[in-house]
Amino acid sequence: MPNETAEFSRQSFKWVKAETGTTYLCPVDVIKGRSDLTDEELSVLCIDESLSPHND
């Protein structure tokens, strides 16, 4: 088996609360410079944290 290397990079995340009260976990690079994201945009770009079973 040849020598294989894997590259990993760190990514920063930020908690964002939408106007509806839903919380999202978003990559900072994706939301940088965008302050008026709608709930629909957040659901596409980020992880809906409120769906986590750990929050029950």
N, C-alpha and C positions, 0 to 999 in steps of 0.2 A: 504494500500500500504506500503510495507516494506521500511525502510530507504535505499535509494540508493545514492551512492556517485559516482561522475564522476571525473576522473583524467585528467588533462590537462597538457600539457608540451609545453614549448616555443621552437620554432625552428627558428634559424637564417637563413637568406637568403642573397644571394649576386648576384649582377648584373654581368653578363658575356656577353661580346661581341665576337661573333664568327668571324672567318676570312671572312665570307661572309657578315658581317655587321649586321647580325641578333642579337638582344639582347634577353637574356634569364634571367629568375629569377630562381636561383638554390638554393636548400637547401645546406647549408655549409657542413653538414655531408656527403652528397652524393659526393661532388666534392673535398673534402679535400684530398690533396696529389696527385691530378690528374691535371697536368697543360697543357696537350696536348690533350684535348678532341676535337673530331671532331664535325662538325655541326650535324651529324646524332646522335651521342651519346648525345649531349646537348638536342636535340629535344625529346629524350626518357627520360632523367633524369630530365629535367627542364621544366619550363613553357615558351613557346615562347611568350615573351612580345610584340613582334612586331604585333601579331594578336589582341591585345587589341583594342577595338573600341575607347578608350579614346585617342589613339595616332593619330587619324585622324584630 
